[in-house]
Amino acid sequence: MKSCECGSTEFVSNLNSYDIFELVDGKLEFQRSEFIDDKKEIFCRECGKKLQVGL
């Protein structure tokens, strides 16, 4: 996996309520959970673009 088009390497599972992931060596790594939601969609934390990833 590559960083987002905007250059960010940090990603969230839901905008404004999310688990935070960071891109490390081409792989998404879970960093922390601020709010938990059952859905696992991944968005760029900087620009909000939804990413297509299989978790």
Sequence and secondary structure as in RCSB ss.txt:
>XXXX:A:sequence
MKSCECGSTEFVSNLNSYDIFELVDGKLEFQRSEFIDDKKEIFCRECGKKLQVGL
>XXXX:A:secstr
    TT   EEESSTTS EEEEEETTEEEEEEESS  S   EEETTT  EE    
